[in-house]
Every structure is written in C-alpha cells, then in structure tokens.
C-alpha cells in the first residue's frame, strides 16, 4: 500500500512530528490543541481516514502516528497491518478499554502498534488523555517499528528432556509480537515457562488466551499457587508481581502485591530475582524488547546463580532498552535475534538436562 522508504528519525534538536488519524473532526481538533501545548511535539497534519493518511505519511514523514480504529473506507487495524508491512513507523492506537476494546487493543499490539490508549467517553473532552498521550508519543518516538514479516517456527531439539528446567522471559514495549513469535515456536513439551509482559490488568487474561489459541504449549494467566509444569506457560497478571517458589522438586508461582519495581507491576526484576534464588542452574532466562532497565539486574543475578541467559539483539527489538541494560551489566550469555530466541532457549534447557544426566 505504501512503498518502503527511509524515514528521517526524530532528532533531539527538533520536535517530534505527529500525524493524527481519526474520522472525528472534533477529536482531531482536540488532539491537535492538546498536543500543541507540549513544545517537544509538533502535529504536522491530520487525516480523516487511512487513504488520506497514506498520502500524508509520504508527504509529511511523521515520526509517530496516532490511529483510530473505527474509520470509514478502511478500519484502523487493517491499515496498521499494511503500514507495518510496507512502511514501519511507531503507531499509537486510540481504543476503548472495555472488554470488547481489550481484544481490539491486543489485535493492535499484535499488528505492530507500540502502544494503545483508551479514548474518553465523551467526544468533546480529552480529560487527562492529552498529557498522557504526549508522554506516550515521546516514548514511541524512541522506539523502532518492525516489519511484520511472519517467521517460520523454529525447530526444537527432538531429544529435549524437561524435568525441572524453568524458562523465564521478560518483555515490555514490542513484547506482544515478540512473545507470540517465541512461544508459538515452542513444542508441546517445552519446559515450564514463566513470563512477565508489562501490561495493564485489563489485558493480561485476554493476551494469555490469545497465545493459548496460537501455541502448542498451554498458556494461562497465572493464579497464585499455580504449578510450573512441562508444556505450560504462565503469564503474570497485570497489577501483581509474580515470583517463582520451590518445594522439593515442585515449582509454583506466587502472586504478590507491593510497590512497583522500575515503575512496573508486574516487574521482570522481581520474577528473575526469584528464579535466581529458587531455580538457579536449572533455569534459562531471556530478556526481550522493552524500554527501561527492568530485569537487567535480575538476569545478572540468574547468571551468577548458574542460569543460562539470553538477550534479544538490537536489530530485532522495537525498543532496545531492557536488553541493552542487561548486556551492559554482563547479564547476557548470548545475544540473539528474535527469530532465534525460542531455538536458543530450548537448546540451553536441553544442555541443562544433559549435564544433569552426565
């Protein structure tokens, strides 16, 4: 739909260029006015539908796009998929946070959106959305949109033995796509896996259900006391920290409240630190795309405890922040592209099993 071309990245010395795509003239005006209050943001144009947006993207070369979902001539999600295939650019989707909207939000994240925000109930006021959107735009401008090219499933070692190995994965911005790529490549007998994806409470159950329909392993939103067993992936629920616990040879997860860690709850740091203490050399950790430093020290703790560790490489990350911090600290034994993460996780788990048998 839009030919691939090189965009000029947002520079620190100029405002972030934003294109607003929304079929409501009132919303376009409100967003333009509110974002105009921030000196670091410049609304370079608006579009009432994806066809107009297509032309304005090529003409104006925005750094970030805000995108409505329900629009005439072409819906926002269809346009988003075409955009990510031909002209990857950071996109923030404005959607509802109702039960119906939650599924829409997950669709948007899976299609390549870097963020999703809920629209206010009234079309004539933005409430506190303006400042919140401005902050999200600034974060999105530092992300790297990825082409949505399907990856073939990674072959798993046919002799994989899964006794008490634990796989622990942490992700943030871009993690919906990354985790889908990784977990859909797991065989049905993959080691028990625990996952923290930075995501609000409204999303994690739906996200786990979506993964469960796509993967050969069983994927669930974790419940306090859930057993970590072969062929099962547990996703930390939004608003709760998830920790690994062990009783004899049996691993379970504990869900706990408490303060945010690295401004996050659930926190990758909390999960990885518990894995280092309770699984140690029986575990493999992977830190994937995401902003900030959550999980970097925890992955280092895992490595010091004898775990095997992986960081996603910069080229395949939407945001390189979390893996970069882990690499800087010496936490990552291996640095691999996204399409090799599943294979590497399984291979390292297999090596742990072989070492225990020798």
Secondary structure, 3 states (H helix, E strand, C coil): CCCCCCCCCCCCCCCEEEEEECCCHHHHHHHHHHHCCCCCEEEEEEECCHHHHHHHHHHHCCCEEEEECCCCCCCHHHHHHHHHHHCCCEEEEEECCCHHHHHHHHHHHHHCCCEEEECCCCCCCCCCHHHHHHHHHHHHHCCCCCCCCCCCCCCCCCCCCCCCCEEEEEECCCHHHHHHHHHCCCCCCCCEEEEEECCCHHHHHHHHHHHHHHCCCEEEECCCCCECCCCEEEECCCCCEEEEEEECCEEEEEEECCCCECCECCCHHHHHHHHHHHCHHHEEEEECCCCCCCCHHHHHHHHHCCCEEEEECHHHCCCCHHHHHHHHCCCCCEEECHHHHHHHHHHHHHHHHHHHHC
